[in-house]
Amino acid sequence: MRLADRRVALLDANVLFPFRKRDILLRFHRAGLFRARWTERILDEWTLNLLE
């Protein structure tokens, strides 16, 4: 199956901030199980949470 045929998942800040969830989801993405997407705003939000 081509990467373009796989499902796309928008990863929101609430799944990017907890380390274990982020790690698992990014490993699945790297394994080609789905295409992960996020926005600059989502990255800003989880970064701010990390800094707090």
mmCIF entry with sequence, helices, sheets and N, C-alpha, C, O atoms, coordinates in Angstrom:
data_MODEL
# 
_entry.id   MODEL 
# 
_entity.id                         1 
_entity.type                       polymer 
_entity.pdbx_number_of_molecules   1 
# 
_entity_poly.entity_id                      1 
_entity_poly.type                           'polypeptide(L)' 
_entity_poly.nstd_linkage                   no 
_entity_poly.nstd_monomer                   no 
_entity_poly.pdbx_seq_one_letter_code       MRLADRRVALLDANVLFPFRKRDILLRFHRAGLFRARWTERILDEWTLNLLE 
_entity_poly.pdbx_seq_one_letter_code_can   MRLADRRVALLDANVLFPFRKRDILLRFHRAGLFRARWTERILDEWTLNLLE 
_entity_poly.pdbx_strand_id                 A 
# 
loop_
_entity_poly_seq.entity_id 
_entity_poly_seq.num 
_entity_poly_seq.mon_id 
_entity_poly_seq.hetero 
1 1  MET n 
1 2  ARG n 
1 3  LEU n 
1 4  ALA n 
1 5  ASP n 
1 6  ARG n 
1 7  ARG n 
1 8  VAL n 
1 9  ALA n 
1 10 LEU n 
1 11 LEU n 
1 12 ASP n 
1 13 ALA n 
1 14 ASN n 
1 15 VAL n 
1 16 LEU n 
1 17 PHE n 
1 18 PRO n 
1 19 PHE n 
1 20 ARG n 
1 21 LYS n 
1 22 ARG n 
1 23 ASP n 
1 24 ILE n 
1 25 LEU n 
1 26 LEU n 
1 27 ARG n 
1 28 PHE n 
1 29 HIS n 
1 30 ARG n 
1 31 ALA n 
1 32 GLY n 
1 33 LEU n 
1 34 PHE n 
1 35 ARG n 
1 36 ALA n 
1 37 ARG n 
1 38 TRP n 
1 39 THR n 
1 40 GLU n 
1 41 ARG n 
1 42 ILE n 
1 43 LEU n 
1 44 ASP n 
1 45 GLU n 
1 46 TRP n 
1 47 THR n 
1 48 LEU n 
1 49 ASN n 
1 50 LEU n 
1 51 LEU n 
1 52 GLU n 
# 
_struct_asym.id          A 
_struct_asym.entity_id   1 
# 
loop_
_struct_conf.conf_type_id 
_struct_conf.id 
_struct_conf.pdbx_PDB_helix_id 
_struct_conf.beg_label_comp_id 
_struct_conf.beg_label_asym_id 
_struct_conf.beg_label_seq_id 
_struct_conf.pdbx_beg_PDB_ins_code 
_struct_conf.end_label_comp_id 
_struct_conf.end_label_asym_id 
_struct_conf.end_label_seq_id 
_struct_conf.pdbx_end_PDB_ins_code 
_struct_conf.beg_auth_comp_id 
_struct_conf.beg_auth_asym_id 
_struct_conf.beg_auth_seq_id 
_struct_conf.end_auth_comp_id 
_struct_conf.end_auth_asym_id 
_struct_conf.end_auth_seq_id 
_struct_conf.pdbx_PDB_helix_class 
_struct_conf.details 
_struct_conf.pdbx_PDB_helix_length 
HELX_P HELX_P1 AA1 LEU A 3  ? ASP A 5  ? LEU A 3  ASP A 5  5 ? 3  
HELX_P HELX_P2 AA2 ALA A 13 ? LEU A 16 ? ALA A 13 LEU A 16 1 ? 4  
HELX_P HELX_P3 AA3 PHE A 19 ? ARG A 30 ? PHE A 19 ARG A 30 1 ? 12 
HELX_P HELX_P4 AA4 GLU A 40 ? LEU A 51 ? GLU A 40 LEU A 51 1 ? 12 
# 
_struct_conf_type.id          HELX_P 
_struct_conf_type.criteria    ? 
_struct_conf_type.reference   ? 
# 
_struct_sheet.id               AA1 
_struct_sheet.type             ? 
_struct_sheet.number_strands   2 
_struct_sheet.details          ? 
# 
_struct_sheet_order.sheet_id     AA1 
_struct_sheet_order.range_id_1   1 
_struct_sheet_order.range_id_2   2 
_struct_sheet_order.offset       ? 
_struct_sheet_order.sense        parallel 
# 
loop_
_struct_sheet_range.sheet_id 
_struct_sheet_range.id 
_struct_sheet_range.beg_label_comp_id 
_struct_sheet_range.beg_label_asym_id 
_struct_sheet_range.beg_label_seq_id 
_struct_sheet_range.pdbx_beg_PDB_ins_code 
_struct_sheet_range.end_label_comp_id 
_struct_sheet_range.end_label_asym_id 
_struct_sheet_range.end_label_seq_id 
_struct_sheet_range.pdbx_end_PDB_ins_code 
_struct_sheet_range.beg_auth_comp_id 
_struct_sheet_range.beg_auth_asym_id 
_struct_sheet_range.beg_auth_seq_id 
_struct_sheet_range.end_auth_comp_id 
_struct_sheet_range.end_auth_asym_id 
_struct_sheet_range.end_auth_seq_id 
AA1 1 VAL A 8  ? LEU A 10 ? VAL A 8  LEU A 10 
AA1 2 ARG A 35 ? ARG A 37 ? ARG A 35 ARG A 37 
# 
loop_
_atom_site.group_PDB 
_atom_site.id 
_atom_site.type_symbol 
_atom_site.label_atom_id 
_atom_site.label_alt_id 
_atom_site.label_comp_id 
_atom_site.label_asym_id 
_atom_site.label_entity_id 
_atom_site.label_seq_id 
_atom_site.pdbx_PDB_ins_code 
_atom_site.Cartn_x 
_atom_site.Cartn_y 
_atom_site.Cartn_z 
_atom_site.occupancy 
_atom_site.B_iso_or_equiv 
_atom_site.pdbx_formal_charge 
_atom_site.auth_seq_id 
_atom_site.auth_comp_id 
_atom_site.auth_asym_id 
_atom_site.auth_atom_id 
_atom_site.pdbx_PDB_model_num 
ATOM 1   N N  . MET A 1 1  ? 0.844  -1.183 0.000  1.00 0.00 ? 1  MET A N  1 
ATOM 2   C CA . MET A 1 1  ? 0.000  0.000  0.000  1.00 0.00 ? 1  MET A CA 1 
ATOM 3   C C  . MET A 1 1  ? 0.885  1.240  0.000  1.00 0.00 ? 1  MET A C  1 
ATOM 4   O O  . MET A 1 1  ? 1.830  1.340  0.782  1.00 0.00 ? 1  MET A O  1 
ATOM 5   N N  . ARG A 1 2  ? 0.574  2.169  -0.871 1.00 0.00 ? 2  ARG A N  1 
ATOM 6   C CA . ARG A 1 2  ? 1.338  3.411  -0.956 1.00 0.00 ? 2  ARG A CA 1 
ATOM 7   C C  . ARG A 1 2  ? 0.996  4.313  0.226  1.00 0.00 ? 2  ARG A C  1 
ATOM 8   O O  . ARG A 1 2  ? -0.108 4.253  0.767  1.00 0.00 ? 2  ARG A O  1 
ATOM 9   N N  . LEU A 1 3  ? 1.955  5.150  0.619  1.00 0.00 ? 3  LEU A N  1 
ATOM 10  C CA . LEU A 1 3  ? 1.738  6.085  1.725  1.00 0.00 ? 3  LEU A CA 1 
ATOM 11  C C  . LEU A 1 3  ? 0.543  6.991  1.447  1.00 0.00 ? 3  LEU A C  1 
ATOM 12  O O  . LEU A 1 3  ? -0.204 7.323  2.367  1.00 0.00 ? 3  LEU A O  1 
ATOM 13  N N  . ALA A 1 4  ? 0.355  7.393  0.205  1.00 0.00 ? 4  ALA A N  1 
ATOM 14  C CA . ALA A 1 4  ? -0.749 8.285  -0.139 1.00 0.00 ? 4  ALA A CA 1 
ATOM 15  C C  . ALA A 1 4  ? -2.101 7.625  0.083  1.00 0.00 ? 4  ALA A C  1 
ATOM 16  O O  . ALA A 1 4  ? -3.104 8.322  0.234  1.00 0.00 ? 4  ALA A O  1 
ATOM 17  N N  . ASP A 1 5  ? -2.151 6.305  0.107  1.00 0.00 ? 5  ASP A N  1 
ATOM 18  C CA . ASP A 1 5  ? -3.404 5.581  0.315  1.00 0.00 ? 5  ASP A CA 1 
ATOM 19  C C  . ASP A 1 5  ? -3.743 5.409  1.788  1.00 0.00 ? 5  ASP A C  1 
ATOM 20  O O  . ASP A 1 5  ? -4.857 4.997  2.112  1.00 0.00 ? 5  ASP A O  1 
ATOM 21  N N  . ARG A 1 6  ? -2.829 5.708  2.672  1.00 0.00 ? 6  ARG A N  1 
ATOM 22  C CA . ARG A 1 6  ? -3.058 5.498  4.096  1.00 0.00 ? 6  ARG A CA 1 
ATOM 23  C C  . ARG A 1 6  ? -3.842 6.638  4.710  1.00 0.00 ? 6  ARG A C  1 
ATOM 24  O O  . ARG A 1 6  ? -3.916 7.728  4.143  1.00 0.00 ? 6  ARG A O  1 
ATOM 25  N N  . ARG A 1 7  ? -4.409 6.394  5.832  1.00 0.00 ? 7  ARG A N  1 
ATOM 26  C CA . ARG A 1 7  ? -5.210 7.399  6.533  1.00 0.00 ? 7  ARG A CA 1 
ATOM 27  C C  . ARG A 1 7  ? -4.327 8.508  7.103  1.00 0.00 ? 7  ARG A C  1 
ATOM 28  O O  . ARG A 1 7  ? -3.150 8.303  7.400  1.00 0.00 ? 7  ARG A O  1 
ATOM 29  N N  . VAL A 1 8  ? -4.924 9.677  7.245  1.00 0.00 ? 8  VAL A N  1 
ATOM 30  C CA . VAL A 1 8  ? -4.240 10.837 7.803  1.00 0.00 ? 8  VAL A CA 1 
ATOM 31  C C  . VAL A 1 8  ? -4.832 11.118 9.172  1.00 0.00 ? 8  VAL A C  1 
ATOM 32  O O  . VAL A 1 8  ? -6.051 11.093 9.341  1.00 0.00 ? 8  VAL A O  1 
ATOM 33  N N  . ALA A 1 9  ? -3.973 11.385 10.154 1.00 0.00 ? 9  ALA A N  1 
ATOM 34  C CA . ALA A 1 9  ? -4.427 11.719 11.504 1.00 0.00 ? 9  ALA A CA 1 
ATOM 35  C C  . ALA A 1 9  ? -3.854 13.075 11.899 1.00 0.00 ? 9  ALA A C  1 
ATOM 36  O O  . ALA A 1 9  ? -2.650 13.312 11.790 1.00 0.00 ? 9  ALA A O  1 
ATOM 37  N N  . LEU A 1 10 ? -4.727 13.952 12.355 1.00 0.00 ? 10 LEU A N  1 
ATOM 38  C CA . LEU A 1 10 ? -4.294 15.239 12.891 1.00 0.00 ? 10 LEU A CA 1 
ATOM 39  C C  . LEU A 1 10 ? -3.968 15.023 14.363 1.00 0.00 ? 10 LEU A C  1 
ATOM 40  O O  . LEU A 1 10 ? -4.847 14.670 15.148 1.00 0.00 ? 10 LEU A O  1 
ATOM 41  N N  . LEU A 1 11 ? -2.717 15.229 14.738 1.00 0.00 ? 11 LEU A N  1 
ATOM 42  C CA . LEU A 1 11 ? -2.288 15.033 16.114 1.00 0.00 ? 11 LEU A CA 1 
ATOM 43  C C  . LEU A 1 11 ? -2.385 16.357 16.861 1.00 0.00 ? 11 LEU A C  1 
ATOM 44  O O  . LEU A 1 11 ? -1.602 17.275 16.614 1.00 0.00 ? 11 LEU A O  1 
ATOM 45  N N  . ASP A 1 12 ? -3.330 16.451 17.757 1.00 0.00 ? 12 ASP A N  1 
ATOM 46  C CA . ASP A 1 12 ? -3.571 17.662 18.521 1.00 0.00 ? 12 ASP A CA 1 
ATOM 47  C C  . ASP A 1 12 ? -2.603 17.732 19.704 1.00 0.00 ? 12 ASP A C  1 
ATOM 48  O O  . ASP A 1 12 ? -1.940 16.750 20.036 1.00 0.00 ? 12 ASP A O  1 
ATOM 49  N N  . ALA A 1 13 ? -2.534 18.895 20.328 1.00 0.00 ? 13 ALA A N  1 
ATOM 50  C CA . ALA A 1 13 ? -1.610 19.115 21.437 1.00 0.00 ? 13 ALA A CA 1 
ATOM 51  C C  . ALA A 1 13 ? -1.847 18.145 22.592 1.00 0.00 ? 13 ALA A C  1 
ATOM 52  O O  . ALA A 1 13 ? -0.904 17.778 23.292 1.00 0.00 ? 13 ALA A O  1 
ATOM 53  N N  . ASN A 1 14 ? -3.095 17.728 22.799 1.00 0.00 ? 14 ASN A N  1 
ATOM 54  C CA . ASN A 1 14 ? -3.381 16.839 23.932 1.00 0.00 ? 14 ASN A CA 1 
ATOM 55  C C  . ASN A 1 14 ? -2.816 15.432 23.735 1.00 0.00 ? 14 ASN A C  1 
ATOM 56  O O  . ASN A 1 14 ? -2.721 14.683 24.707 1.00 0.00 ? 14 ASN A O  1 
ATOM 57  N N  . VAL A 1 15 ? -2.441 15.049 22.523 1.00 0.00 ? 15 VAL A N  1 
ATOM 58  C CA . VAL A 1 15 ? -1.768 13.756 22.333 1.00 0.00 ? 15 VAL A CA 1 
ATOM 59  C C  . VAL A 1 15 ? -0.284 13.925 22.076 1.00 0.00 ? 15 VAL A C  1 
ATOM 60  O O  . VAL A 1 15 ? 0.470  12.956 22.160 1.00 0.00 ? 15 VAL A O  1 
ATOM 61  N N  . LEU A 1 16 ? 0.154  15.146 21.763 1.00 0.00 ? 16 LEU A N  1 
ATOM 62  C CA . LEU A 1 16 ? 1.585  15.386 21.569 1.00 0.00 ? 16 LEU A CA 1 
ATOM 63  C C  . LEU A 1 16 ? 2.308  15.684 22.871 1.00 0.00 ? 16 LEU A C  1 
ATOM 64  O O  . LEU A 1 16 ? 3.507  15.428 22.980 1.00 0.00 ? 16 LEU A O  1 
ATOM 65  N N  . PHE A 1 17 ? 1.609  16.217 23.856 1.00 0.00 ? 17 PHE A N  1 
ATOM 66  C CA . PHE A 1 17 ? 2.274  16.606 25.098 1.00 0.00 ? 17 PHE A CA 1 
ATOM 67  C C  . PHE A 1 17 ? 2.665  15.416 25.973 1.00 0.00 ? 17 PHE A C  1 
ATOM 68  O O  . PHE A 1 17 ? 3.823  15.349 26.383 1.00 0.00 ? 17 PHE A O  1 
ATOM 69  N N  . PRO A 1 18 ? 1.768  14.470 26.286 1.00 0.00 ? 18 PRO A N  1 
ATOM 70  C CA . PRO A 1 18 ? 2.238  13.338 27.106 1.00 0.00 ? 18 PRO A CA 1 
ATOM 71  C C  . PRO A 1 18 ? 3.274  12.527 26.307 1.00 0.00 ? 18 PRO A C  1 
ATOM 72  O O  . PRO A 1 18 ? 3.009  12.112 25.179 1.00 0.00 ? 18 PRO A O  1 
ATOM 73  N N  . PHE A 1 19 ? 4.437  12.311 26.896 1.00 0.00 ? 19 PHE A N  1 
ATOM 74  C CA . PHE A 1 19 ? 5.537  11.670 26.176 1.00 0.00 ? 19 PHE A CA 1 
ATOM 75  C C  . PHE A 1 19 ? 5.152  10.315 25.601 1.00 0.00 ? 19 PHE A C  1 
ATOM 76  O O  . PHE A 1 19 ? 5.426  10.043 24.432 1.00 0.00 ? 19 PHE A O  1 
ATOM 77  N N  . ARG A 1 20 ? 4.529  9.469  26.392 1.00 0.00 ? 20 ARG A N  1 
ATOM 78  C CA . ARG A 1 20 ? 4.236  8.108  25.923 1.00 0.00 ? 20 ARG A CA 1 
ATOM 79  C C  . ARG A 1 20 ? 3.287  8.092  24.733 1.00 0.00 ? 20 ARG A C  1 
ATOM 80  O O  . ARG A 1 20 ? 3.507  7.352  23.775 1.00 0.00 ? 20 ARG A O  1 
ATOM 81  N N  . LYS A 1 21 ? 2.243  8.896  24.786 1.00 0.00 ? 21 LYS A N  1 
ATOM 82  C CA . LYS A 1 21 ? 1.310  8.959  23.655 1.00 0.00 ? 21 LYS A CA 1 
ATOM 83  C C  . LYS A 1 21 ? 2.021  9.453  22.406 1.00 0.00 ? 21 LYS A C  1 
ATOM 84  O O  . LYS A 1 21 ? 1.881  8.870  21.331 1.00 0.00 ? 21 LYS A O  1 
ATOM 85  N N  . ARG A 1 22 ? 2.785  10.535 22.550 1.00 0.00 ? 22 ARG A N  1 
ATOM 86  C CA . ARG A 1 22 ? 3.506  11.101 21.412 1.00 0.00 ? 22 ARG A CA 1 
ATOM 87  C C  . ARG A 1 22 ? 4.469  10.077 20.828 1.00 0.00 ? 22 ARG A C  1 
ATOM 88  O O  . ARG A 1 22 ? 4.541  9.916  19.609 1.00 0.00 ? 22 ARG A O  1 
ATOM 89  N N  . ASP A 1 23 ? 5.197  9.394  21.675 1.00 0.00 ? 23 ASP A N  1 
ATOM 90  C CA . ASP A 1 23 ? 6.170  8.408  21.221 1.00 0.00 ? 23 ASP A CA 1 
ATOM 91  C C  . ASP A 1 23 ? 5.492  7.294  20.429 1.00 0.00 ? 23 ASP A C  1 
ATOM 92  O O  . ASP A 1 23 ? 5.947  6.935  19.344 1.00 0.00 ? 23 ASP A O  1 
ATOM 93  N N  . ILE A 1 24 ? 4.426  6.759  20.960 1.00 0.00 ? 24 ILE A N  1 
ATOM 94  C CA . ILE A 1 24 ? 3.717  5.665  20.285 1.00 0.00 ? 24 ILE A CA 1 
ATOM 95  C C  . ILE A 1 24 ? 3.156  6.134  18.938 1.00 0.00 ? 24 ILE A C  1 
ATOM 96  O O  . ILE A 1 24 ? 3.318  5.459  17.921 1.00 0.00 ? 24 ILE A O  1 
ATOM 97  N N  . LEU A 1 25 ? 2.492  7.301  18.944 1.00 0.00 ? 25 LEU A N  1 
ATOM 98  C CA . LEU A 1 25 ? 1.899  7.794  17.695 1.00 0.00 ? 25 LEU A CA 1 
ATOM 99  C C  . LEU A 1 25 ? 2.950  8.094  16.640 1.00 0.00 ? 25 LEU A C  1 
ATOM 100 O O  . LEU A 1 25 ? 2.743  7.797  15.464 1.00 0.00 ? 25 LEU A O  1 
ATOM 101 N N  . LEU A 1 26 ? 4.072  8.676  17.037 1.00 0.00 ? 26 LEU A N  1 
ATOM 102 C CA . LEU A 1 26 ? 5.114  8.965  16.056 1.00 0.00 ? 26 LEU A CA 1 
ATOM 103 C C  . LEU A 1 26 ? 5.805  7.696  15.563 1.00 0.00 ? 26 LEU A C  1 
ATOM 104 O O  . LEU A 1 26 ? 6.247  7.637  14.415 1.00 0.00 ? 26 LEU A O  1 
ATOM 105 N N  . ARG A 1 27 ? 5.899  6.688  16.417 1.00 0.00 ? 27 ARG A N  1 
ATOM 106 C CA . ARG A 1 27 ? 6.440  5.393  15.959 1.00 0.00 ? 27 ARG A CA 1 
ATOM 107 C C  . ARG A 1 27 ? 5.512  4.750  14.933 1.00 0.00 ? 27 ARG A C  1 
ATOM 108 O O  . ARG A 1 27 ? 5.973  4.198  13.934 1.00 0.00 ? 27 ARG A O  1 
ATOM 109 N N  . PHE A 1 28 ? 4.198  4.821  15.184 1.00 0.00 ? 28 PHE A N  1 
ATOM 110 C CA . PHE A 1 28 ? 3.223  4.289  14.220 1.00 0.00 ? 28 PHE A CA 1 
ATOM 111 C C  . PHE A 1 28 ? 3.312  5.053  12.900 1.00 0.00 ? 28 PHE A C  1 
ATOM 112 O O  . PHE A 1 28 ? 3.236  4.461  11.823 1.00 0.00 ? 28 PHE A O  1 
ATOM 113 N N  . HIS A 1 29 ? 3.472  6.371  12.996 1.00 0.00 ? 29 HIS A N  1 
ATOM 114 C CA . HIS A 1 29 ? 3.617  7.201  11.795 1.00 0.00 ? 29 HIS A CA 1 
ATOM 115 C C  . HIS A 1 29 ? 4.860  6.774  11.010 1.00 0.00 ? 29 HIS A C  1 
ATOM 116 O O  . HIS A 1 29 ? 4.798  6.575  9.797  1.00 0.00 ? 29 HIS A O  1 
ATOM 117 N N  . ARG A 1 30 ? 5.977  6.639  11.707 1.00 0.00 ? 30 ARG A N  1 
ATOM 118 C CA . ARG A 1 30 ? 7.227  6.240  11.043 1.00 0.00 ? 30 ARG A CA 1 
ATOM 119 C C  . ARG A 1 30 ? 7.135  4.844  10.438 1.00 0.00 ? 30 ARG A C  1 
ATOM 120 O O  . ARG A 1 30 ? 7.782  4.551  9.433  1.00 0.00 ? 30 ARG A O  1 
ATOM 121 N N  . ALA A 1 31 ? 6.320  3.978  11.062 1.00 0.00 ? 31 ALA A N  1 
ATOM 122 C CA . ALA A 1 31 ? 6.133  2.621  10.537 1.00 0.00 ? 31 ALA A CA 1 
ATOM 123 C C  . ALA A 1 31 ? 5.210  2.607  9.316  1.00 0.00 ? 31 ALA A C  1 
ATOM 124 O O  . ALA A 1 31 ? 5.048  1.573  8.669  1.00 0.00 ? 31 ALA A O  1 
ATOM 125 N N  . GLY A 1 32 ? 4.611  3.751  9.005  1.00 0.00 ? 32 GLY A N  1 
ATOM 126 C CA . GLY A 1 32 ? 3.768  3.842  7.832  1.00 0.00 ? 32 GLY A CA 1 
ATOM 127 C C  . GLY A 1 32 ? 2.326  3.437  8.055  1.00 0.00 ? 32 GLY A C  1 
ATOM 128 O O  . GLY A 1 32 ? 1.603  3.183  7.092  1.00 0.00 ? 32 GLY A O  1 
ATOM 129 N N  . LEU A 1 33 ? 1.889  3.371  9.318  1.00 0.00 ? 33 LEU A N  1 
ATOM 130 C CA . LEU A 1 33 ? 0.507  2.981  9.590  1.00 0.00 ? 33 LEU A CA 1 
ATOM 131 C C  . LEU A 1 33 ? -0.492 4.092  9.297  1.00 0.00 ? 33 LEU A C  1 
ATOM 132 O O  . LEU A 1 33 ? -1.659 3.821  9.014  1.00 0.00 ? 33 LEU A O  1 
ATOM 133 N N  . PHE A 1 34 ? -0.042 5.334  9.363  1.00 0.00 ? 34 PHE A N  1 
ATOM 134 C CA . PHE A 1 34 ? -0.862 6.486  9.005  1.00 0.00 ? 34 PHE A CA 1 
ATOM 135 C C  . PHE A 1 34 ? 0.048  7.671  8.756  1.00 0.00 ? 34 PHE A C  1 
ATOM 136 O O  . PHE A 1 34 ? 1.228  7.641  9.106  1.00 0.00 ? 34 PHE A O  1 
ATOM 137 N N  . ARG A 1 35 ? -0.503 8.720  8.149  1.00 0.00 ? 35 ARG A N  1 
ATOM 138 C CA . ARG A 1 35 ? 0.245  9.957  7.939  1.00 0.00 ? 35 ARG A CA 1 
ATOM 139 C C  . ARG A 1 35 ? -0.141 10.922 9.051  1.00 0.00 ? 35 ARG A C  1 
ATOM 140 O O  . ARG A 1 35 ? -1.318 11.247 9.205  1.00 0.00 ? 35 ARG A O  1 
ATOM 141 N N  . ALA A 1 36 ? 0.819  11.376 9.817  1.00 0.00 ? 36 ALA A N  1 
ATOM 142 C CA . ALA A 1 36 ? 0.573  12.300 10.928 1.00 0.00 ? 36 ALA A CA 1 
ATOM 143 C C  . ALA A 1 36 ? 0.691  13.732 10.432 1.00 0.00 ? 36 ALA A C  1 
ATOM 144 O O  . ALA A 1 36 ? 1.583  14.064 9.651  1.00 0.00 ? 36 ALA A O  1 
ATOM 145 N N  . ARG A 1 37 ? -0.226 14.576 10.898 1.00 0.00 ? 37 ARG A N  1 
ATOM 146 C CA . ARG A 1 37 ? -0.203 15.991 10.559 1.00 0.00 ? 37 ARG A CA 1 
ATOM 147 C C  . ARG A 1 37 ? -0.482 16.811 11.801 1.00 0.00 ? 37 ARG A C  1 
ATOM 148 O O  . ARG A 1 37 ? -1.170 16.356 12.714 1.00 0.00 ? 37 ARG A O  1 
ATOM 149 N N  . TRP A 1 38 ? 0.059  18.033 11.833 1.00 0.00 ? 38 TRP A N  1 
ATOM 150 C CA . TRP A 1 38 ? -0.216 18.990 12.898 1.00 0.00 ? 38 TRP A CA 1 
ATOM 151 C C  . TRP A 1 38 ? 0.032  20.369 12.321 1.00 0.00 ? 38 TRP A C  1 
ATOM 152 O O  . TRP A 1 38 ? 0.595  20.505 11.234 1.00 0.00 ? 38 TRP A O  1 
ATOM 153 N N  . THR A 1 39 ? -0.389 21.389 13.048 1.00 0.00 ? 39 THR A N  1 
ATOM 154 C CA . THR A 1 39 ? -0.220 22.772 12.589 1.00 0.00 ? 39 THR A CA 1 
ATOM 155 C C  . THR A 1 39 ? 0.798  23.477 13.478 1.00 0.00 ? 39 THR A C  1 
ATOM 156 O O  . THR A 1 39 ? 1.178  22.971 14.534 1.00 0.00 ? 39 THR A O  1 
ATOM 157 N N  . GLU A 1 40 ? 1.226  24.641 13.037 1.00 0.00 ? 40 GLU A N  1 
ATOM 158 C CA . GLU A 1 40 ? 2.134  25.457 13.857 1.00 0.00 ? 40 GLU A CA 1 
ATOM 159 C C  . GLU A 1 40 ? 1.470  25.813 15.184 1.00 0.00 ? 40 GLU A C  1 
ATOM 160 O O  . GLU A 1 40 ? 2.126  25.829 16.225 1.00 0.00 ? 40 GLU A O  1 
ATOM 161 N N  . ARG A 1 41 ? 0.178  26.095 15.146 1.00 0.00 ? 41 ARG A N  1 
ATOM 162 C CA . ARG A 1 41 ? -0.556 26.439 16.371 1.00 0.00 ? 41 ARG A CA 1 
ATOM 163 C C  . ARG A 1 41 ? -0.557 25.269 17.360 1.00 0.00 ? 41 ARG A C  1 
ATOM 164 O O  . ARG A 1 41 ? -0.400 25.470 18.564 1.00 0.00 ? 41 ARG A O  1 
ATOM 165 N N  . ILE A 1 42 ? -0.734 24.054 16.851 1.00 0.00 ? 42 ILE A N  1 
ATOM 166 C CA . ILE A 1 42 ? -0.692 22.865 17.711 1.00 0.00 ? 42 ILE A CA 1 
ATOM 167 C C  . ILE A 1 42 ? 0.700  22.709 18.319 1.00 0.00 ? 42 ILE A C  1 
ATOM 168 O O  . ILE A 1 42 ? 0.829  22.426 19.510 1.00 0.00 ? 42 ILE A O  1 
ATOM 169 N N  . LEU A 1 43 ? 1.739  22.893 17.508 1.00 0.00 ? 43 LEU A N  1 
ATOM 170 C CA . LEU A 1 43 ? 3.109  22.786 18.029 1.00 0.00 ? 43 LEU A CA 1 
ATOM 171 C C  . LEU A 1 43 ? 3.375  23.839 19.101 1.00 0.00 ? 43 LEU A C  1 
ATOM 172 O O  . LEU A 1 43 ? 4.007  23.549 20.117 1.00 0.00 ? 43 LEU A O  1 
ATOM 173 N N  . ASP A 1 44 ? 2.890  25.062 18.874 1.00 0.00 ? 44 ASP A N  1 
ATOM 174 C CA . ASP A 1 44 ? 3.058  26.119 19.870 1.00 0.00 ? 44 ASP A CA 1 
ATOM 175 C C  . ASP A 1 44 ? 2.366  25.753 21.182 1.00 0.00 ? 44 ASP A C  1 
ATOM 176 O O  . ASP A 1 44 ? 2.918  25.961 22.262 1.00 0.00 ? 44 ASP A O  1 
ATOM 177 N N  . GLU A 1 45 ? 1.150  25.203 21.078 1.00 0.00 ? 45 GLU A N  1 
ATOM 178 C CA . GLU A 1 45 ? 0.388  24.854 22.279 1.00 0.00 ? 45 GLU A CA 1 
ATOM 179 C C  . GLU A 1 45 ? 1.081  23.773 23.099 1.00 0.00 ? 45 GLU A C  1 
ATOM 180 O O  . GLU A 1 45 ? 1.200  23.904 24.317 1.00 0.00 ? 45 GLU A O  1 
ATOM 181 N N  . TRP A 1 46 ? 1.541  22.702 22.445 1.00 0.00 ? 46 TRP A N  1 
ATOM 182 C CA . TRP A 1 46 ? 2.157  21.628 23.232 1.00 0.00 ? 46 TRP A CA 1 
ATOM 183 C C  . TRP A 1 46 ? 3.525  22.060 23.761 1.00 0.00 ? 46 TRP A C  1 
ATOM 184 O O  . TRP A 1 46 ? 3.948  21.600 24.822 1.00 0.00 ? 46 TRP A O  1 
ATOM 185 N N  . THR A 1 47 ? 4.221  22.937 23.035 1.00 0.00 ? 47 THR A N  1 
ATOM 186 C CA . THR A 1 47 ? 5.493  23.452 23.532 1.00 0.00 ? 47 THR A CA 1 
ATOM 187 C C  . THR A 1 47 ? 5.291  24.301 24.786 1.00 0.00 ? 47 THR A C  1 
ATOM 188 O O  . THR A 1 47 ? 6.051  24.182 25.747 1.00 0.00 ? 47 THR A O  1 
ATOM 189 N N  . LEU A 1 48 ? 4.278  25.149 24.776 1.00 0.00 ? 48 LEU A N  1 
ATOM 190 C CA . LEU A 1 48 ? 3.973  25.949 25.967 1.00 0.00 ? 48 LEU A CA 1 
ATOM 191 C C  . LEU A 1 48 ? 3.633  25.065 27.161 1.00 0.00 ? 48 LEU A C  1 
ATOM 192 O O  . LEU A 1 48 ? 4.066  25.340 28.280 1.00 0.00 ? 48 LEU A O  1 
ATOM 193 N N  . ASN A 1 49 ? 2.860  24.005 26.929 1.00 0.00 ? 49 ASN A N  1 
ATOM 194 C CA . ASN A 1 49 ? 2.538  23.071 28.011 1.00 0.00 ? 49 ASN A CA 1 
ATOM 195 C C  . ASN A 1 49 ? 3.793  22.377 28.536 1.00 0.00 ? 49 ASN A C  1 
ATOM 196 O O  . ASN A 1 49 ? 3.933  22.154 29.739 1.00 0.00 ? 49 ASN A O  1 
ATOM 197 N N  . LEU A 1 50 ? 4.683  22.047 27.643 1.00 0.00 ? 50 LEU A N  1 
ATOM 198 C CA . LEU A 1 50 ? 5.934  21.391 28.047 1.00 0.00 ? 50 LEU A CA 1 
ATOM 199 C C  . LEU A 1 50 ? 6.771  22.322 28.927 1.00 0.00 ? 50 LEU A C  1 
ATOM 200 O O  . LEU A 1 50 ? 7.355  21.884 29.919 1.00 0.00 ? 50 LEU A O  1 
ATOM 201 N N  . LEU A 1 51 ? 6.826  23.595 28.565 1.00 0.00 ? 51 LEU A N  1 
ATOM 202 C CA . LEU A 1 51 ? 7.630  24.559 29.317 1.00 0.00 ? 51 LEU A CA 1 
ATOM 203 C C  . LEU A 1 51 ? 7.050  24.848 30.711 1.00 0.00 ? 51 LEU A C  1 
ATOM 204 O O  . LEU A 1 51 ? 7.786  25.185 31.638 1.00 0.00 ? 51 LEU A O  1 
ATOM 205 N N  . GLU A 1 52 ? 5.729  24.713 30.845 1.00 0.00 ? 52 GLU A N  1 
ATOM 206 C CA . GLU A 1 52 ? 5.114  24.942 32.155 1.00 0.00 ? 52 GLU A CA 1 
ATOM 207 C C  . GLU A 1 52 ? 5.455  23.812 33.072 1.00 0.00 ? 52 GLU A C  1 
ATOM 208 O O  . GLU A 1 52 ? 5.035  23.808 34.229 1.00 0.00 ? 52 GLU A O  1 
# 
